[in-house]
């Protein structure tokens, strides 16, 4: 779809937002009004993530990895059609896609270096070939990535890029820091800056996760810490530098800052040299608070990320998993007399590690990874499902943003949302998490885009906040009706049923008997050639009766809805 079409639709949507009195930042002059490639940026106000009008949003997405492991593309494109997969993700209501990458692949793209390998099935993905044919020459990985960005945009999916590791490697996430022997902190900053600058004019890329799961324990030598020093392994200091590398290029990006694995109990005399296990006092509680990798945000209470006016773009992002990934002490799996529930999880781990940030309305959270098995074969005790239910319901109640791990079937310790080589959707797992996706009471998924709905069963952000749900497009029914002929014989004629009223109403271009915001959107889509209006209803869109359907008619219908135009037609 052309940019001009998006801009035209966005213009009417933004006007609707202004007329309906949405609060927040509204451009003073028409020439300052952002087009559809710049109107979906988000920021933080009063502990909530909001759009440019101050409306709260809820990011509920999914992870799809591959670019970080050496495939040079999403995993699964070695067999499945990438476009079909993205359509499925949108149709199932995920409004955000977290995409793990590496510093290495981003710098490869920046320097236009060739792909060492690319795992694309050119027979099932003809769109990803140079010739556009089955069996053709596979395109360069960066070109394929940009095709994915375009398809996400068409589907109403926003993207969060995640630096999963420095070096491209399937086991790269095991390395604790954002730099390694191959790529330095400066390389990481260069990659972040270039990526942010490249997509600064496309709000499909709405966020960047600076580094996946910084971790490590003091006794391991290489570990991430959190304090006010300028030490190279101080993740808080690095995160501030990484955030500014992005925000200097695009000040509208959301920046995800994960936690660490460890944090000292300073009240008991611990510091960053204290080992997590003190064998001289074995059996006593550790003086180091542990957590899932990247899940320890205790340091934010003492040393919050501070980048001045840009701090409003910061969202903290822990990860959390269940007992099938690791049998943490707070699951009580070795104690037959106890079990866990929401309150025990909060008391024993969640609250002090990360939940206090939302419970005390300090900062918003995005749970960057959560997920796991839900089948009897892998979750033999049912405790993983128990944990999934507890965290799902807690995040839903608190509107904690999240990206589920994961779409891929090839995540060994969690499984994914698809199987059979990425071709079959796991309905059991999906049904388990569906209630945690942003949706209306009648089950329509809510997009983070003001003008593009999410998938086939979604509505736009504009529609959600206008209070008018979208009307799904349904095929016109063709029925066969027997009509008496002028002779004794009868003949069968095909007639097309319509919903047009006997006497039309000016402004009601969809013919449902009601003038509402859907009529405005329907008319605007018709004007840019991506929608249709029945011929017998077109005259009712010409509300100024000048014989021409145009943007002025759409605006006048909108003004009528907010009582600025008392009657239609004019």
VOZA-657283 format. One record per residue (C-alpha): x, y, z; residue number from 0. Coordinates in steps of 0.05 Angstrom, whole numbers, plus 32768, in hexadecimal, padded with zeros to 4 digits. Example, Ala and Ser with C-alpha at 12.3 -4.5 7.8 and 13.67 -1.06 7.14 Angstrom:
<sites>
SITE,80F6,7FA6,809C,0
SITE,8111,7FEB,808F,1
</sites>
This chain:
<sites>
SITE,8000,8000,8000,0
SITE,801B,8045,7FEE,1
SITE,8030,8077,8022,2
SITE,8000,80AA,8005,3
SITE,7FC5,807C,8013,4
SITE,7FDB,8074,805B,5
SITE,7FE3,80BE,8063,6
SITE,7F9E,80CC,8048,7
SITE,7F7D,809A,8076,8
SITE,7FA6,80B4,80B0,9
SITE,7F8F,80FB,80A3,10
SITE,7F46,80EA,80AF,11
SITE,7F57,80BE,80EB,12
SITE,7F80,80F5,810B,13
SITE,7F49,8127,80FE,14
SITE,7F18,80F7,811F,15
SITE,7F45,80F2,815B,16
SITE,7F49,813D,8162,17
SITE,7EFE,8147,815A,18
SITE,7EEE,8110,818C,19
SITE,7F17,8136,81BF,20
SITE,7F50,8106,81CC,21
SITE,7F81,8123,81FD,22
SITE,7FCC,8129,81F6,23
SITE,7FFB,8145,81C2,24
SITE,7FD5,8160,8186,25
SITE,7FFA,8187,8151,26
SITE,7FE6,81D0,8150,27
SITE,7FEC,81D9,8105,28
SITE,7FD2,81AD,80CD,29
SITE,8017,81A9,80AD,30
SITE,8032,818C,80EF,31
SITE,7FFF,8153,80F0,32
SITE,8026,8112,80EA,33
SITE,8018,80E4,80B0,34
SITE,8008,809A,80B8,35
SITE,8053,8089,80BC,36
SITE,805D,80B6,80F9,37
SITE,801B,80B6,8120,38
SITE,8022,8075,8149,39
SITE,805E,8085,8174,40
SITE,8055,8077,81BE,41
SITE,8070,8095,81FE,42
SITE,8067,808F,8249,43
SITE,803A,80BC,8273,44
SITE,802B,80B0,82BD,45
SITE,8045,8069,82BB,46
SITE,801C,8056,827D,47
SITE,802E,804D,8234,48
SITE,8003,807C,820B,49
SITE,7FFB,8093,81C3,50
SITE,8005,80DA,81A9,51
SITE,7FC0,80ED,81C3,52
SITE,7FCB,80D3,8209,53
SITE,7FA2,8094,81FF,54
SITE,7FBC,8057,8225,55
SITE,7FD0,801C,81F9,56
SITE,7FDF,7FD3,8209,57
SITE,8017,7FB0,81E2,58
SITE,8007,7F66,81E0,59
SITE,8035,7F42,81B0,60
SITE,8060,7F06,819F,61
SITE,80A9,7EF5,8191,62
SITE,80C2,7ED7,8150,63
SITE,810C,7EC9,814E,64
SITE,813C,7EB6,8117,65
SITE,8164,7EF4,8106,66
SITE,818E,7EEA,8145,67
SITE,819F,7EA0,813A,68
SITE,81BF,7EA0,80F5,69
SITE,8183,7E94,80C9,70
SITE,8187,7EDC,80AF,71
SITE,813B,7EDC,80AF,72
SITE,8102,7EC4,80DB,73
SITE,8109,7E7B,80ED,74
SITE,80D5,7E51,80C9,75
SITE,80DB,7E76,8087,76
SITE,8105,7E3A,8073,77
SITE,80C1,7E18,8067,78
SITE,8086,7E46,8075,79
SITE,8071,7E85,804F,80
SITE,8087,7EC2,8076,81
SITE,804D,7EED,8060,82
SITE,801B,7EB7,8075,83
SITE,803C,7EB2,80B9,84
SITE,8038,7EFE,80C5,85
SITE,7FEF,7EFD,80AF,86
SITE,7FE2,7EC6,80E2,87
SITE,8004,7EED,811A,88
SITE,7FD8,7F2A,810A,89
SITE,7F98,7F01,8102,90
SITE,7FA4,7EE3,8147,91
SITE,7FA7,7F29,8165,92
SITE,7FF0,7F35,8176,93
SITE,7FFB,7F80,816D,94
SITE,8046,7F80,817A,95
SITE,807D,7F54,815E,96
SITE,80BE,7F4F,8186,97
SITE,80F6,7F3B,8156,98
SITE,8138,7F23,8174,99
SITE,8175,7F39,814C,100
SITE,81C0,7F41,8159,101
SITE,81F1,7F7A,8156,102
SITE,8214,7F52,8120,103
SITE,81DB,7F4E,80EE,104
SITE,81C8,7F97,80F6,105
SITE,8210,7FAD,80E8,106
SITE,8211,7F7D,80AD,107
SITE,81D4,7FA0,8090,108
SITE,81F2,7FE5,809F,109
SITE,8232,7FD2,807A,110
SITE,820C,7FAE,8042,111
SITE,8233,7F6E,804E,112
SITE,821B,7F2E,802C,113
SITE,81F3,7EF8,804F,114
SITE,821E,7EBE,8067,115
SITE,81E0,7E92,8060,116
SITE,8195,7E9E,805D,117
SITE,8160,7E6A,806E,118
SITE,8128,7E7B,803F,119
SITE,8100,7E48,8018,120
SITE,80FC,7E6A,7FD4,121
SITE,80C4,7E3B,7FBE,122
SITE,8094,7E4C,7FF6,123
SITE,80AA,7E96,7FF7,124
SITE,80AB,7EAF,7FAF,125
SITE,809F,7EF6,7FC9,126
SITE,80E4,7EF2,7FEA,127
SITE,8109,7EE4,7FA9,128
SITE,8128,7F17,7F7A,129
SITE,80FE,7EFE,7F40,130
SITE,80BE,7EF7,7F68,131
SITE,80B6,7EAE,7F53,132
SITE,80B7,7E6A,7F74,133
SITE,80FE,7E50,7F76,134
SITE,811C,7E94,7F67,135
SITE,815A,7EB6,7F84,136
SITE,8150,7EC7,7FCE,137
SITE,8155,7F11,7FDD,138
SITE,8187,7F31,800C,139
SITE,8173,7F28,8055,140
SITE,816A,7F73,8062,141
SITE,813B,7F78,8027,142
SITE,8113,7F3D,8043,143
SITE,8111,7F5F,8087,144
SITE,80F6,7F9E,8068,145
SITE,80C1,7F75,8045,146
SITE,80AE,7F59,8089,147
SITE,80A8,7FA0,80A4,148
SITE,807A,7FB2,806B,149
SITE,804E,7F75,8076,150
SITE,804B,7F83,80C0,151
SITE,8034,7FCA,80B1,152
SITE,7FFD,7FB1,8082,153
SITE,7FE5,7F83,80B9,154
SITE,7FE5,7FB7,80F0,155
SITE,8020,7F96,8115,156
SITE,8053,7FC2,8137,157
SITE,809B,7FAA,8140,158
SITE,80CC,7FAA,8179,159
SITE,8114,7F99,8166,160
SITE,813B,7F75,819C,161
SITE,8187,7F70,81A0,162
SITE,8188,7F28,81B6,163
SITE,81D3,7F20,81B4,164
SITE,8212,7F41,819B,165
SITE,8228,7F09,816D,166
SITE,81F6,7EE4,8141,167
SITE,81F0,7EA0,8162,168
SITE,81B8,7E71,8176,169
SITE,81D7,7E6F,81BC,170
SITE,81E9,7EB9,81BC,171
SITE,81B6,7EC8,81F3,172
SITE,81E1,7EA0,8223,173
SITE,8217,7ED5,8221,174
SITE,8208,7F05,825A,175
SITE,8219,7F4A,823D,176
SITE,820A,7F77,8202,177
SITE,8253,7F73,81EB,178
SITE,8280,7F37,81E0,179
SITE,82C3,7F25,81C1,180
SITE,82A9,7F35,817B,181
SITE,827E,7F74,8186,182
SITE,828C,7FAC,81B7,183
SITE,825E,7FDC,81DB,184
SITE,826D,800F,81A5,185
SITE,8258,7FDD,8170,186
SITE,8216,7FD2,8195,187
SITE,820A,801D,8199,188
SITE,8219,8024,814F,189
SITE,81E7,7FEE,813D,190
SITE,81B1,800D,8169,191
SITE,81BC,8052,814C,192
SITE,81BB,803B,8104,193
SITE,817D,8011,810D,194
SITE,8157,804A,8130,195
SITE,816B,807C,80FA,196
SITE,8159,804E,80C1,197
SITE,8111,8045,80D9,198
SITE,8106,808A,80F7,199
SITE,80D0,8099,80C4,200
SITE,80A9,8058,80CB,201
SITE,8081,804D,810B,202
SITE,807A,8004,80FB,203
SITE,80BB,7FFD,8122,204
SITE,80A0,8019,8162,205
SITE,80D2,8000,8197,206
SITE,8118,7FE5,81A2,207
SITE,812B,7FB4,81D9,208
SITE,8173,7FC8,81E8,209
SITE,818D,7F84,81FE,210
SITE,816E,7F41,820C,211
SITE,8179,7F25,8253,212
SITE,81B8,7F45,826F,213
SITE,81CE,7F14,82A5,214
SITE,8207,7EF3,82CA,215
SITE,821C,7EEB,8312,216
SITE,8256,7F11,8333,217
SITE,827E,7ED1,833D,218
SITE,8279,7EC0,82F2,219
SITE,82A6,7EFA,82DE,220
SITE,827B,7F13,82A5,221
SITE,823A,7F2E,82C0,222
SITE,820A,7F69,82B8,223
SITE,8202,7F97,82F3,224
SITE,81D5,7FD3,8302,225
SITE,81EF,8010,8326,226
SITE,8205,8058,8319,227
SITE,824C,8048,8302,228
SITE,8268,804E,82BC,229
SITE,8285,8008,82BE,230
SITE,8280,7FE5,827B,231
SITE,8255,7FAD,8298,232
SITE,8224,7FDD,82B9,233
SITE,81E4,7FCF,8293,234
SITE,81C0,800C,82AE,235
SITE,81F7,803A,8292,236
SITE,81FA,8013,8250,237
SITE,81AE,8016,824A,238
SITE,81AF,8062,8250,239
SITE,81E4,8066,821A,240
SITE,81BE,8034,81EE,241
SITE,817D,8059,81F7,242
SITE,819C,809B,81E3,243
SITE,81BD,807C,81A6,244
SITE,8177,806A,818F,245
SITE,8151,80A8,81A6,246
SITE,8182,80DA,8188,247
SITE,816E,80BC,8145,248
SITE,8124,80B2,8155,249
SITE,810B,80D3,8195,250
SITE,80C8,80B0,818E,251
SITE,80DE,8067,8196,252
SITE,80CB,8041,81D4,253
SITE,810A,8024,81F4,254
SITE,8105,7FE3,821B,255
SITE,8137,7FDA,8253,256
SITE,813C,7F95,8271,257
SITE,8157,7F85,82B6,258
SITE,8192,7F5B,82CD,259
SITE,8197,7F17,82EE,260
SITE,81B3,7F2D,8331,261
SITE,81AE,7F67,8361,262
SITE,81D3,7F6D,83A4,263
SITE,81AF,7F71,83E7,264
SITE,81D2,7FB0,83FC,265
SITE,81AE,7FAF,843F,266
SITE,81D6,7F71,8452,267
SITE,8219,7F8D,843C,268
SITE,821B,7F6F,83F6,269
SITE,8238,7F91,83B9,270
SITE,8249,7F7F,8371,271
SITE,8284,7F54,8388,272
SITE,8258,7F28,83B5,273
SITE,824F,7EE2,8398,274
SITE,8208,7EC8,8390,275
SITE,821B,7E8B,83B9,276
SITE,8245,7E95,83F8,277
SITE,8262,7E51,8407,278
SITE,827D,7E6A,844A,279
SITE,8235,7E74,8460,280
SITE,8214,7E3F,8437,281
SITE,81CB,7E36,8448,282
SITE,81BF,7E7F,8459,283
SITE,8196,7EAB,842A,284
SITE,81C0,7EC7,83F2,285
SITE,81D4,7F10,83F6,286
SITE,81C7,7F15,83AB,287
SITE,817F,7F19,8392,288
SITE,8178,7EEA,8357,289
SITE,8147,7EEB,831D,290
SITE,813A,7ED2,82D7,291
SITE,816D,7EED,82A6,292
SITE,815A,7F35,8298,293
SITE,8122,7F30,82CB,294
SITE,8141,7F56,8306,295
SITE,812B,7F9E,8307,296
SITE,8138,7FAB,8350,297
SITE,816E,7FDD,833C,298
SITE,813B,800C,831D,299
SITE,8122,801F,8362,300
SITE,8168,8036,8376,301
SITE,8183,804C,8332,302
SITE,814D,8058,82FD,303
SITE,8162,8063,82B6,304
SITE,8167,80AF,82AD,305
SITE,816F,80CD,8268,306
SITE,814D,8110,8277,307
SITE,8114,8124,8249,308
SITE,8119,80E2,8224,309
SITE,8109,80B8,8262,310
SITE,80C0,80BA,824C,311
SITE,80D4,8087,8216,312
SITE,80ED,8053,8248,313
SITE,80C7,8013,8257,314
SITE,80E5,7FDE,8285,315
SITE,80E1,7F97,826A,316
SITE,80EC,7F5A,8296,317
SITE,80E6,7F11,8280,318
SITE,80C2,7EDB,82A8,319
SITE,80BB,7E90,829E,320
SITE,809C,7E54,82BF,321
SITE,80B7,7E14,82DF,322
SITE,80C1,7DF0,829D,323
SITE,80FA,7E20,828D,324
SITE,8119,7E1D,82D3,325
SITE,80FD,7E06,8316,326
SITE,8106,7E47,833D,327
SITE,80FD,7E46,8388,328
SITE,80BD,7E6F,8385,329
SITE,8099,7E36,8362,330
SITE,809F,7E09,83A0,331
SITE,80A6,7DCB,8374,332
SITE,80CF,7DA7,83AA,333
SITE,809C,7DB5,83E1,334
SITE,805D,7D8A,83DE,335
SITE,803D,7DB5,8414,336
SITE,803E,7DF6,83EB,337
SITE,802C,7E10,83A7,338
SITE,8031,7E53,8385,339
SITE,7FFB,7E85,8372,340
SITE,7FFA,7ECE,835D,341
SITE,8004,7EE7,83A4,342
SITE,803D,7EB9,83B4,343
SITE,805F,7ECA,8371,344
SITE,8059,7F14,8382,345
SITE,8072,7F09,83C9,346
SITE,80AC,7EDB,83B8,347
SITE,80C4,7EF9,8376,348
SITE,809A,7F24,8347,349
SITE,808E,7F61,8373,350
SITE,80D6,7F71,8387,351
SITE,80F3,7F5B,8344,352
SITE,80C6,7F83,8315,353
SITE,807C,7F87,8328,354
SITE,8086,7FC1,8359,355
SITE,8091,7FEE,831C,356
SITE,8048,7FE6,8307,357
SITE,802A,7FDA,834C,358
SITE,8047,801D,8363,359
SITE,8038,803D,831F,360
SITE,8082,804F,8315,361
SITE,808E,8038,82CE,362
SITE,806B,800D,829A,363
SITE,8083,7FC6,828E,364
SITE,8087,7F9B,8250,365
SITE,8091,7F51,825F,366
SITE,80C0,7F43,8224,367
SITE,80BD,7EF8,822B,368
SITE,808D,7EC8,824D,369
SITE,8073,7E86,8234,370
SITE,807A,7E3B,8239,371
SITE,805B,7DF7,822D,372
SITE,8011,7DEA,8239,373
SITE,800D,7DA1,8224,374
SITE,800F,7D64,8251,375
SITE,804C,7D47,822F,376
SITE,8079,7D81,8243,377
SITE,8054,7D9D,827F,378
SITE,8048,7D5B,82A2,379
SITE,8035,7D7A,82E5,380
SITE,800B,7DB4,82CA,381
SITE,8035,7DE5,82F2,382
SITE,804D,7E0A,82B4,383
SITE,8005,7E16,829F,384
SITE,7FF7,7E2C,82E6,385
SITE,802E,7E60,82E2,386
SITE,8018,7E76,829C,387
SITE,7FD2,7E82,82B6,388
SITE,7FEB,7EAA,82F1,389
SITE,8018,7ED8,82C9,390
SITE,7FE6,7EDE,8290,391
SITE,7FAF,7EF5,82BF,392
SITE,7FDD,7F23,82E6,393
SITE,7FF6,7F46,82A7,394
SITE,7FAF,7F4C,828E,395
SITE,7F96,7F6A,82CE,396
SITE,7FCF,7F9C,82D1,397
SITE,7FD2,7FA9,8286,398
SITE,801C,7F96,8285,399
SITE,8034,7F97,823D,400
SITE,8051,7F56,8224,401
SITE,806E,7F2E,81EA,402
SITE,8062,7EE3,81EF,403
SITE,809B,7EB2,81E4,404
SITE,8092,7E9D,81AE,405
SITE,8076,7E93,8168,406
SITE,80AE,7E62,8156,407
SITE,80A3,7E18,815F,408
SITE,80EE,7E0E,8168,409
SITE,80F6,7E2B,81AF,410
SITE,810D,7DEE,81D4,411
SITE,80F8,7E00,821B,412
SITE,80B5,7E22,820B,413
SITE,809B,7E0C,81C8,414
SITE,8075,7E3E,819E,415
SITE,8032,7E52,8180,416
SITE,803D,7E28,8142,417
SITE,8055,7DE2,8132,418
SITE,805B,7DB3,80F6,419
SITE,8094,7DDD,80DA,420
SITE,8071,7E20,80E7,421
SITE,8032,7E0D,80C1,422
SITE,7FFF,7DFB,80F8,423
SITE,7FE7,7E2A,812E,424
SITE,7FE5,7E0E,8175,425
SITE,7F9E,7E20,8188,426
SITE,7FA4,7E04,81CE,427
SITE,7FDE,7E31,81E0,428
SITE,7FBF,7E6C,81BD,429
SITE,7F7D,7E64,81E1,430
SITE,7FA5,7E63,8222,431
SITE,7FC3,7EA8,8216,432
SITE,7F8D,7EC9,81EA,433
SITE,7F6C,7EED,8224,434
SITE,7FAD,7F14,8230,435
SITE,7FA8,7F35,81EB,436
SITE,7F8C,7F7B,81E5,437
SITE,7F45,7F75,81CC,438
SITE,7F00,7F92,81D3,439
SITE,7EC9,7F71,81FB,440
SITE,7EAE,7F52,81BB,441
SITE,7EF2,7F35,81A9,442
SITE,7F0E,7F65,8176,443
SITE,7F59,7F6D,817C,444
SITE,7F72,7FB4,8185,445
SITE,7FAA,7FCE,8159,446
SITE,7FE1,7FFE,816F,447
SITE,7FD7,8021,812C,448
SITE,7FA6,805A,8125,449
SITE,7F91,8049,80DE,450
SITE,7FA1,7FFF,80D2,451
SITE,7F7A,7FC8,80F7,452
SITE,7F9F,7F8B,8111,453
SITE,7F91,7F4F,80E4,454
SITE,7F4C,7F39,80CD,455
SITE,7F29,7F40,8110,456
SITE,7F46,7F81,8129,457
SITE,7F37,7FCB,8130,458
SITE,7F63,8008,812D,459
SITE,7F78,8031,8169,460
SITE,7F4E,806A,814E,461
SITE,7F10,803E,814B,462
SITE,7F1C,8024,8192,463
SITE,7F21,806A,81B0,464
SITE,7EE7,8086,8186,465
SITE,7EBB,8052,81A7,466
SITE,7EA5,8036,8165,467
SITE,7EBB,7FEF,8155,468
SITE,7ECC,7FDE,810D,469
SITE,7E9B,7FBA,80E1,470
SITE,7EBB,7F7B,80C4,471
SITE,7EB9,7F78,8078,472
SITE,7E8F,7F3D,8062,473
SITE,7E86,7F23,801B,474
SITE,7E46,7F38,7FF9,475
SITE,7E17,7EFC,7FFA,476
SITE,7DFD,7EE3,7FB7,477
SITE,7DBC,7EBC,7FBB,478
SITE,7D91,7E9A,7F87,479
SITE,7D48,7EB2,7F87,480
SITE,7D0F,7E99,7F5C,481
SITE,7CEA,7ED3,7F3B,482
SITE,7CA9,7ECB,7F14,483
SITE,7CB1,7ED9,7ECA,484
SITE,7C7F,7EFA,7E9C,485
SITE,7C70,7EB7,7E7E,486
SITE,7C58,7E78,7EA1,487
SITE,7CA0,7E61,7EA8,488
SITE,7CCE,7E7A,7EDF,489
SITE,7D18,7E8B,7EDA,490
SITE,7D4E,7E8C,7F0F,491
SITE,7D74,7ECC,7F18,492
SITE,7DB0,7EDB,7F45,493
SITE,7DA3,7F17,7F72,494
SITE,7DD5,7F39,7F9F,495
SITE,7DBD,7F4B,7FE5,496
SITE,7DD1,7F8E,8000,497
SITE,7DC7,7FB2,8041,498
SITE,7DB2,7FF3,801F,499
SITE,7D75,8014,803F,500
SITE,7D37,8023,8018,501
SITE,7D43,806C,8024,502
SITE,7D8C,807D,802F,503
SITE,7DA8,80AB,8065,504
SITE,7DDC,80DF,8054,505
SITE,7E1D,80CC,8077,506
SITE,7E0B,8082,807D,507
SITE,7E3A,8067,8047,508
SITE,7E3C,8020,8061,509
SITE,7DF1,801A,8061,510
SITE,7DE7,7FFF,80A7,511
SITE,7DB6,8035,80BB,512
SITE,7DE6,8059,80EA,513
SITE,7E15,8093,80DE,514
SITE,7E55,8086,8105,515
SITE,7EA1,8088,8100,516
SITE,7EA1,8049,80D5,517
SITE,7E7F,8071,809E,518
SITE,7EB8,80A4,80A1,519
SITE,7EEC,806E,809B,520
SITE,7EC6,8049,8065,521
SITE,7EC0,8088,803A,522
SITE,7F09,8098,8043,523
SITE,7F1F,8052,8030,524
SITE,7EF2,8056,7FF2,525
SITE,7F13,8098,7FDF,526
SITE,7F59,807A,7FE0,527
SITE,7F45,803C,7FBB,528
SITE,7F4A,8007,7FF1,529
SITE,7F01,7FFF,8001,530
SITE,7EBD,8000,7FDF,531
SITE,7E79,8021,7FE7,532
SITE,7E3C,8004,7FC5,533
SITE,7E28,802F,7F89,534
SITE,7DE2,803B,7FA6,535
SITE,7E01,8057,7FE6,536
SITE,7E35,8084,7FC8,537
SITE,7E06,80BF,7FC1,538
SITE,7DFC,80BE,800D,539
SITE,7E46,80CB,8016,540
SITE,7E41,810C,7FEE,541
SITE,7E28,8133,802A,542
SITE,7E37,8177,800D,543
SITE,7E11,8163,7FCE,544
SITE,7E44,817F,7F9D,545
SITE,7E44,8140,7F73,546
SITE,7E89,812A,7F8A,547
SITE,7E9F,80FA,7FC1,548
SITE,7EDE,8114,7FE3,549
SITE,7F02,8120,8025,550
SITE,7ED4,815B,8034,551
SITE,7E99,812C,8038,552
SITE,7EBE,80FE,8068,553
SITE,7ED0,8139,8094,554
SITE,7E89,8154,8094,555
SITE,7E6E,8110,80AA,556
SITE,7EA1,8111,80E2,557
SITE,7E8C,8157,80F6,558
SITE,7E44,8140,80F7,559
SITE,7E56,8108,8128,560
SITE,7E72,813B,8159,561
SITE,7E38,816C,8150,562
SITE,7E60,81A0,8129,563
SITE,7E33,8195,80ED,564
SITE,7DEB,8190,8105,565
SITE,7DCC,816E,80C9,566
SITE,7DDE,8147,808B,567
SITE,7DDC,8154,8051,568
SITE,7DF8,819B,8054,569
</sites>
